[in-house]
Amino acid sequence: MLRFILKTILYGFLLSIIYVFYCKWFNPPITITQLSSVLSGHGLNRKYIPYGEMGRDIKLAVIAGEDQLFPDHDGFDIKNIKAAIKGHQQGKSLRGASTISQQTAKNVFLWQGGGWFRKGLEVYFTFMIEKTWGKQRILEVYLNVAEMGPHVYGTEAAALYHYKKSSKNLTRTEAARIAACLPNPVKFTVNPMSRRVASRYPWVLRQMHNIEEDPDIQELLKN
């Protein structure tokens, strides 16, 4: 029995490495979240596009709204993690501690929801993609798989769904509104605009302006 368990762990570890490297070069065939959407009867509204075809403003908006230190950290924002744990002890959500790298690891390899087991796997996959993919690939995959509308995945599908245009043609305001619907685009709707999106997107716009001239951000936004 012990040998079977050890073999299972070993094979799982090897398969995870293979899939991490596969996703370094190829987009995920499907994620668990996307599969859940299909099985629940909502279909699969997504459209993978290369990094160079994504709008500059939507890249900037997501960084500004979700993880302004993304170019600089190694996958984990330790300061925010400590603050989030302290807040969690006071009954608040752990959401604020999650970097774009962590969200990418969760979206591509894991499932939604909490639990320490899933969080442990998230740490592992975050470490792996940080060491093997590079920041631009992490952001590219995140912008292709993240849910940005009700059962709508990726910036291109979201831009078409919300504004009937390609993501590269989004205005800064439109990009900020899409970014503001994260992390719950089913509850925080863009069209019609929910109260949360209406109150948050002006802040995202200000943060876009504040971080735009940072050399690391500029380098990351290059196609």
Sequence and secondary structure as in RCSB ss.txt:
>XXXX:A:sequence
MLRFILKTILYGFLLSIIYVFYCKWFNPPITITQLSSVLSGHGLNRKYIPYGEMGRDIKLAVIAGEDQLFPDHDG
FDIKNIKAAIKGHQQGKSLRGASTISQQTAKNVFLWQGGGWFRKGLEVYFTFMIEKTWGKQRILEVYLNVAEMGP
HVYGTEAAALYHYKKSSKNLTRTEAARIAACLPNPVKFTVNPMSRRVASRYPWVLRQMHNIEEDPDIQELLKN
>XXXX:A:secstr
 HHHHHHHHHHHHHHHHHHHHHHHHS  S  HHHHHHHHTT   EE    GGGS HHHHHHHHHHH TTTTTSSS
  HHHHHHHHHHHHTT  SGGG  HHHHHHHHHHS SS  HHHHHHHHHHHHHHHHHT HHHHHHHHHHHSEEET
TEESHHHHHHHHHSS GGG  HHHHHHHHHTTT TTTS TTTT HHHHHHHHHHHHHHHHHTT HHHHHHH  
